[in-house]
Amino acid sequence: MLTTTVQFNGTAFTVYIAEFEGTYIISIPELAFSMQMNNSLGAEEMADELVIHLFTLLDEDDSEHAAKVILSVIRTEQGDNNGNKR
């Protein structure tokens, strides 16, 4: 399981990212948020999916910020799994 921290309005929230059966399960417990996303999507498609789902709880700027942070963690993990450590 991967974790990262995202900040909104001066408050830090922990994001949990798990890979399960070809998907990523992304959870932010403090916001009662979770979603499942196919791990074969491209980076732009993943970003769009994240923003769409996060926008139900956050404004557009915070949704885009959180999506960038989450995707950064996922891309780093994908690179590590392919031997392309950053």
N, CA, C and O atoms as a GROMACS GRO file, in nm:
protein
  344
    1MET      N    1   0.085  -0.118   0.000
    1MET     CA    2   0.000   0.000   0.000
    1MET      C    3   0.089   0.124   0.000
    1MET      O    4   0.190   0.131   0.071
    2LEU      N    5   0.049   0.219  -0.081
    2LEU     CA    6   0.120   0.347  -0.088
    2LEU      C    7   0.045   0.450  -0.007
    2LEU      O    8  -0.078   0.442   0.006
    3THR      N    9   0.117   0.545   0.049
    3THR     CA   10   0.051   0.657   0.118
    3THR      C   11   0.119   0.786   0.078
    3THR      O   12   0.237   0.789   0.042
    4THR      N   13   0.042   0.892   0.085
    4THR     CA   14   0.093   1.026   0.062
    4THR      C   15   0.006   1.122   0.142
    4THR      O   16  -0.098   1.084   0.194
    5THR      N   17   0.049   1.244   0.150
    5THR     CA   18  -0.027   1.346   0.222
    5THR      C   19  -0.063   1.459   0.126
    5THR      O   20   0.019   1.504   0.047
    6VAL      N   21  -0.188   1.503   0.135
    6VAL     CA   22  -0.237   1.614   0.055
    6VAL      C   23  -0.290   1.720   0.150
    6VAL      O   24  -0.355   1.688   0.250
    7GLN      N   25  -0.261   1.848   0.120
    7GLN     CA   26  -0.309   1.956   0.206
    7GLN      C   27  -0.416   2.038   0.138
    7GLN      O   28  -0.403   2.077   0.022
    8PHE      N   29  -0.524   2.064   0.213
    8PHE     CA   30  -0.631   2.153   0.169
    8PHE      C   31  -0.659   2.250   0.281
    8PHE      O   32  -0.676   2.209   0.396
    9ASN      N   33  -0.662   2.377   0.250
    9ASN     CA   34  -0.696   2.480   0.349
    9ASN      C   35  -0.619   2.463   0.479
    9ASN      O   36  -0.675   2.479   0.588
   10GLY      N   37  -0.488   2.432   0.468
   10GLY     CA   38  -0.403   2.421   0.585
   10GLY      C   39  -0.417   2.292   0.664
   10GLY      O   40  -0.355   2.279   0.770
   11THR      N   41  -0.496   2.198   0.618
   11THR     CA   42  -0.514   2.070   0.688
   11THR      C   43  -0.457   1.958   0.603
   11THR      O   44  -0.484   1.951   0.483
   12ALA      N   45  -0.377   1.871   0.665
   12ALA     CA   46  -0.316   1.759   0.594
   12ALA      C   47  -0.406   1.636   0.602
   12ALA      O   48  -0.460   1.604   0.708
   13PHE      N   49  -0.421   1.570   0.489
   13PHE     CA   50  -0.501   1.448   0.480
   13PHE      C   51  -0.414   1.336   0.424
   13PHE      O   52  -0.337   1.358   0.330
   14THR      N   53  -0.425   1.218   0.481
   14THR     CA   54  -0.351   1.103   0.432
   14THR      C   55  -0.430   1.034   0.322
   14THR      O   56  -0.550   1.008   0.337
   15VAL      N   57  -0.362   1.004   0.212
   15VAL     CA   58  -0.421   0.933   0.100
   15VAL      C   59  -0.360   0.793   0.096
   15VAL      O   60  -0.237   0.778   0.100
   16TYR      N   61  -0.444   0.693   0.088
   16TYR     CA   62  -0.400   0.554   0.079
   16TYR      C   63  -0.429   0.503  -0.062
   16TYR      O   64  -0.538   0.524  -0.114
   17ILE      N   65  -0.330   0.438  -0.122
   17ILE     CA   66  -0.344   0.386  -0.258
   17ILE      C   67  -0.303   0.239  -0.256
   17ILE      O   68  -0.190   0.205  -0.222
   18ALA      N   69  -0.396   0.153  -0.292
   18ALA     CA   70  -0.369   0.010  -0.297
   18ALA      C   71  -0.395  -0.041  -0.438
   18ALA      O   72  -0.486   0.006  -0.506
   19GLU      N   73  -0.315  -0.136  -0.481
   19GLU     CA   74  -0.337  -0.198  -0.612
   19GLU      C   75  -0.405  -0.332  -0.587
   19GLU      O   76  -0.357  -0.414  -0.508
   20PHE      N   77  -0.517  -0.355  -0.656
   20PHE     CA   78  -0.595  -0.476  -0.635
   20PHE      C   79  -0.660  -0.518  -0.766
   20PHE      O   80  -0.742  -0.446  -0.822
   21GLU      N   81  -0.624  -0.636  -0.814
   21GLU     CA   82  -0.685  -0.696  -0.932
   21GLU      C   83  -0.697  -0.599  -1.051
   21GLU      O   84  -0.805  -0.582  -1.108
   22GLY      N   85  -0.586  -0.538  -1.086
   22GLY     CA   86  -0.583  -0.451  -1.203
   22GLY      C   87  -0.642  -0.313  -1.182
   22GLY      O   88  -0.669  -0.241  -1.279
   23THR      N   89  -0.663  -0.276  -1.057
   23THR     CA   90  -0.717  -0.143  -1.027
   23THR      C   91  -0.639  -0.078  -0.914
   23THR      O   92  -0.567  -0.145  -0.839
   24TYR      N   93  -0.654   0.052  -0.902
   24TYR     CA   94  -0.606   0.125  -0.786
   24TYR      C   95  -0.728   0.159  -0.701
   24TYR      O   96  -0.829   0.207  -0.753
   25ILE      N   97  -0.718   0.134  -0.573
   25ILE     CA   98  -0.821   0.177  -0.479
   25ILE      C   99  -0.760   0.293  -0.402
   25ILE      O  100  -0.658   0.278  -0.335
   26ILE      N  101  -0.823   0.408  -0.414
   26ILE     CA  102  -0.772   0.531  -0.356
   26ILE      C  103  -0.868   0.575  -0.247
   26ILE      O  104  -0.988   0.584  -0.268
   27SER      N  105  -0.812   0.604  -0.129
   27SER     CA  106  -0.896   0.638  -0.015
   27SER      C  107  -0.839   0.755   0.062
   27SER      O  108  -0.718   0.764   0.084
   28ILE      N  109  -0.928   0.847   0.102
   28ILE     CA  110  -0.893   0.957   0.192
   28ILE      C  111  -0.994   0.949   0.306
   28ILE      O  112  -1.100   1.011   0.300
   29PRO      N  113  -0.961   0.872   0.411
   29PRO     CA  114  -1.058   0.846   0.518
   29PRO      C  115  -1.115   0.971   0.585
   29PRO      O  116  -1.233   0.975   0.618
   30GLU      N  117  -1.032   1.073   0.604
   30GLU     CA  118  -1.080   1.195   0.671
   30GLU      C  119  -1.191   1.265   0.593
   30GLU      O  120  -1.268   1.342   0.650
   31LEU      N  121  -1.198   1.239   0.464
   31LEU     CA  122  -1.303   1.298   0.380
   31LEU      C  123  -1.413   1.197   0.346
   31LEU      O  124  -1.505   1.229   0.270
   32ALA      N  125  -1.404   1.078   0.401
   32ALA     CA  126  -1.498   0.969   0.369
   32ALA      C  127  -1.502   0.948   0.217
   32ALA      O  128  -1.609   0.932   0.158
   33PHE      N  129  -1.383   0.949   0.156
   33PHE     CA  130  -1.370   0.937   0.011
   33PHE      C  131  -1.296   0.810  -0.025
   33PHE      O  132  -1.194   0.777   0.034
   34SER      N  133  -1.350   0.738  -0.122
   34SER     CA  134  -1.276   0.627  -0.183
   34SER      C  135  -1.325   0.608  -0.325
   34SER      O  136  -1.439   0.640  -0.358
   35MET      N  137  -1.237   0.555  -0.407
   35MET     CA  138  -1.272   0.527  -0.545
   35MET      C  139  -1.184   0.415  -0.598
   35MET      O  140  -1.078   0.387  -0.542
   36GLN      N  141  -1.230   0.352  -0.704
   36GLN     CA  142  -1.155   0.247  -0.770
   36GLN      C  143  -1.131   0.291  -0.913
   36GLN      O  144  -1.222   0.341  -0.980
   37MET      N  145  -1.007   0.272  -0.961
   37MET     CA  146  -0.971   0.319  -1.094
   37MET      C  147  -0.885   0.213  -1.163
   37MET      O  148  -0.793   0.158  -1.102
   38ASN      N  149  -0.914   0.186  -1.287
   38ASN     CA  150  -0.838   0.088  -1.364
   38ASN      C  151  -0.692   0.132  -1.374
   38ASN      O  152  -0.665   0.247  -1.409
   39ASN      N  153  -0.599   0.042  -1.343
   39ASN     CA  154  -0.458   0.082  -1.346
   39ASN      C  155  -0.397   0.081  -1.486
   39ASN      O  156  -0.278   0.112  -1.501
   40SER      N  157  -0.475   0.047  -1.587
   40SER     CA  158  -0.422   0.050  -1.724
   40SER      C  159  -0.453   0.182  -1.795
   40SER      O  160  -0.414   0.200  -1.910
   41LEU      N  161  -0.520   0.274  -1.727
   41LEU     CA  162  -0.548   0.405  -1.786
   41LEU      C  163  -0.419   0.484  -1.802
   41LEU      O  164  -0.324   0.464  -1.727
   42GLY      N  165  -0.416   0.573  -1.900
   42GLY     CA  166  -0.303   0.662  -1.917
   42GLY      C  167  -0.305   0.771  -1.811
   42GLY      O  168  -0.404   0.788  -1.741
   43ALA      N  169  -0.196   0.844  -1.800
   43ALA     CA  170  -0.183   0.947  -1.696
   43ALA      C  171  -0.293   1.053  -1.707
   43ALA      O  172  -0.350   1.094  -1.606
   44GLU      N  173  -0.324   1.098  -1.829
   44GLU     CA  174  -0.426   1.201  -1.846
   44GLU      C  175  -0.565   1.148  -1.810
   44GLU      O  176  -0.645   1.219  -1.748
   45GLU      N  177  -0.592   1.023  -1.847
   45GLU     CA  178  -0.721   0.963  -1.813
   45GLU      C  179  -0.735   0.944  -1.662
   45GLU      O  180  -0.842   0.967  -1.605
   46MET      N  181  -0.625   0.903  -1.597
   46MET     CA  182  -0.627   0.890  -1.451
   46MET      C  183  -0.652   1.024  -1.385
   46MET      O  184  -0.732   1.034  -1.291
   47ALA      N  185  -0.584   1.127  -1.434
   47ALA     CA  186  -0.603   1.261  -1.377
   47ALA      C  187  -0.748   1.305  -1.391
   47ALA      O  188  -0.806   1.358  -1.296
   48ASP      N  189  -0.807   1.284  -1.508
   48ASP     CA  190  -0.946   1.321  -1.529
   48ASP      C  191  -1.040   1.247  -1.434
   48ASP      O  192  -1.129   1.307  -1.374
   49GLU      N  193  -1.018   1.116  -1.420
   49GLU     CA  194  -1.101   1.035  -1.329
   49GLU      C  195  -1.091   1.086  -1.185
   49GLU      O  196  -1.191   1.101  -1.116
   50LEU      N  197  -0.968   1.113  -1.143
   50LEU     CA  198  -0.948   1.162  -1.006
   50LEU      C  199  -1.018   1.296  -0.984
   50LEU      O  200  -1.087   1.315  -0.884
   51VAL      N  201  -1.000   1.389  -1.076
   51VAL     CA  202  -1.061   1.521  -1.061
   51VAL      C  203  -1.214   1.509  -1.058
   51VAL      O  204  -1.279   1.573  -0.976
   52ILE      N  205  -1.269   1.430  -1.146
   52ILE     CA  206  -1.415   1.412  -1.151
   52ILE      C  207  -1.468   1.362  -1.017
   52ILE      O  208  -1.568   1.413  -0.966
   53HIS      N  209  -1.401   1.262  -0.960
   53HIS     CA  210  -1.449   1.206  -0.833
   53HIS      C  211  -1.421   1.298  -0.714
   53HIS      O  212  -1.506   1.313  -0.627
   54LEU      N  213  -1.303   1.359  -0.712
   54LEU     CA  214  -1.270   1.448  -0.601
   54LEU      C  215  -1.356   1.574  -0.602
   54LEU      O  216  -1.381   1.633  -0.497
   55PHE      N  217  -1.400   1.616  -0.720
   55PHE     CA  218  -1.480   1.738  -0.734
   55PHE      C  219  -1.615   1.725  -0.662
   55PHE      O  220  -1.682   1.826  -0.638
   56THR      N  221  -1.656   1.604  -0.629
   56THR     CA  222  -1.780   1.588  -0.552
   56THR      C  223  -1.763   1.636  -0.409
   56THR      O  224  -1.862   1.662  -0.340
   57LEU      N  225  -1.637   1.649  -0.364
   57LEU     CA  226  -1.610   1.692  -0.226
   57LEU      C  227  -1.530   1.822  -0.217
   57LEU      O  228  -1.540   1.895  -0.118
   58LEU      N  229  -1.453   1.851  -0.319
   58LEU     CA  230  -1.359   1.963  -0.315
   58LEU      C  231  -1.385   2.058  -0.431
   58LEU      O  232  -1.455   2.025  -0.526
   59ASP      N  233  -1.327   2.177  -0.422
   59ASP     CA  234  -1.338   2.268  -0.536
   59ASP      C  235  -1.241   2.223  -0.646
   59ASP      O  236  -1.160   2.132  -0.625
   60GLU      N  237  -1.249   2.288  -0.761
   60GLU     CA  238  -1.171   2.244  -0.876
   60GLU      C  239  -1.020   2.252  -0.851
   60GLU      O  240  -0.947   2.160  -0.886
   61ASP      N  241  -0.973   2.361  -0.791
   61ASP     CA  242  -0.830   2.376  -0.766
   61ASP      C  243  -0.778   2.267  -0.671
   61ASP      O  244  -0.674   2.206  -0.697
   62ASP      N  245  -0.850   2.242  -0.562
   62ASP     CA  246  -0.809   2.137  -0.468
   62ASP      C  247  -0.817   1.999  -0.532
   62ASP      O  248  -0.732   1.914  -0.506
   63SER      N  249  -0.917   1.976  -0.615
   63SER     CA  250  -0.930   1.848  -0.685
   63SER      C  251  -0.811   1.825  -0.778
   63SER      O  252  -0.755   1.715  -0.783
   64GLU      N  253  -0.774   1.928  -0.853
   64GLU     CA  254  -0.661   1.916  -0.944
   64GLU      C  255  -0.530   1.897  -0.869
   64GLU      O  256  -0.445   1.818  -0.911
   65HIS      N  257  -0.514   1.969  -0.757
   65HIS     CA  258  -0.393   1.955  -0.675
   65HIS      C  259  -0.382   1.813  -0.620
   65HIS      O  260  -0.276   1.751  -0.630
   66ALA      N  261  -0.490   1.761  -0.564
   66ALA     CA  262  -0.489   1.626  -0.508
   66ALA      C  263  -0.461   1.523  -0.618
   66ALA      O  264  -0.385   1.429  -0.596
   67ALA      N  265  -0.520   1.540  -0.734
   67ALA     CA  266  -0.498   1.447  -0.844
   67ALA      C  267  -0.350   1.444  -0.883
   67ALA      O  268  -0.295   1.337  -0.907
   68LYS      N  269  -0.285   1.560  -0.888
   68LYS     CA  270  -0.143   1.566  -0.922
   68LYS      C  271  -0.058   1.492  -0.819
   68LYS      O  272   0.033   1.418  -0.855
   69VAL      N  273  -0.088   1.513  -0.692
   69VAL     CA  274  -0.012   1.446  -0.584
   69VAL      C  275  -0.031   1.295  -0.593
   69VAL      O  276   0.066   1.219  -0.586
   70ILE      N  277  -0.154   1.251  -0.607
   70ILE     CA  278  -0.185   1.108  -0.614
   70ILE      C  279  -0.119   1.044  -0.737
   70ILE      O  280  -0.060   0.937  -0.726
   71LEU      N  281  -0.129   1.110  -0.852
   71LEU     CA  282  -0.068   1.057  -0.973
   71LEU      C  283   0.083   1.051  -0.963
   71LEU      O  284   0.146   0.959  -1.017
   72SER      N  285   0.143   1.146  -0.896
   72SER     CA  286   0.288   1.144  -0.876
   72SER      C  287   0.331   1.018  -0.802
   72SER      O  288   0.430   0.955  -0.838
   73VAL      N  289   0.256   0.982  -0.698
   73VAL     CA  290   0.287   0.862  -0.622
   73VAL      C  291   0.268   0.738  -0.708
   73VAL      O  292   0.351   0.647  -0.707
   74ILE      N  293   0.159   0.733  -0.784
   74ILE     CA  294   0.131   0.618  -0.870
   74ILE      C  295   0.238   0.605  -0.978
   74ILE      O  296   0.288   0.495  -1.003
   75ARG      N  297   0.274   0.715  -1.043
   75ARG     CA  298   0.376   0.710  -1.149
   75ARG      C  299   0.511   0.668  -1.094
   75ARG      O  300   0.583   0.592  -1.159
   76THR      N  301   0.546   0.716  -0.975
   76THR     CA  302   0.672   0.675  -0.914
   76THR      C  303   0.671   0.525  -0.888
   76THR      O  304   0.771   0.457  -0.914
   77GLU      N  305   0.561   0.474  -0.837
   77GLU     CA  306   0.549   0.330  -0.811
   77GLU      C  307   0.555   0.251  -0.941
   77GLU      O  308   0.619   0.146  -0.946
   78GLN      N  309   0.489   0.298  -1.044
   78GLN     CA  310   0.492   0.228  -1.173
   78GLN      C  311   0.634   0.227  -1.228
   78GLN      O  312   0.679   0.126  -1.282
   79GLY      N  313   0.705   0.336  -1.213
   79GLY     CA  314   0.845   0.344  -1.258
   79GLY      C  315   0.932   0.248  -1.181
   79GLY      O  316   1.017   0.181  -1.239
   80ASP      N  317   0.911   0.241  -1.048
   80ASP     CA  318   0.988   0.150  -0.964
   80ASP      C  319   0.962   0.006  -1.005
   80ASP      O  320   1.055  -0.075  -1.008
   81ASN      N  321   0.839  -0.027  -1.037
   81ASN     CA  322   0.805  -0.163  -1.077
   81ASN      C  323   0.864  -0.200  -1.212
   81ASN      O  324   0.882  -0.318  -1.242
   82ASN      N  325   0.896  -0.100  -1.294
   82ASN     CA  326   0.953  -0.125  -1.426
   82ASN      C  327   1.105  -0.107  -1.427
   82ASN      O  328   1.168  -0.113  -1.533
   83GLY      N  329   1.163  -0.086  -1.310
   83GLY     CA  330   1.307  -0.068  -1.301
   83GLY      C  331   1.353   0.072  -1.338
   83GLY      O  332   1.473   0.095  -1.357
   84ASN      N  333   1.261   0.166  -1.349
   84ASN     CA  334   1.295   0.303  -1.386
   84ASN      C  335   1.285   0.395  -1.265
   84ASN      O  336   1.206   0.489  -1.266
   85LYS      N  337   1.362   0.371  -1.165
   85LYS     CA  338   1.354   0.453  -1.043
   85LYS      C  339   1.394   0.596  -1.073
   85LYS      O  340   1.486   0.622  -1.152
   86ARG      N  341   1.323   0.689  -1.008
   86ARG     CA  342   1.350   0.831  -1.029
   86ARG      C  343   1.445   0.882  -0.924
   86ARG      O  344   1.480   1.000  -0.925
   0.00000   0.00000   0.00000
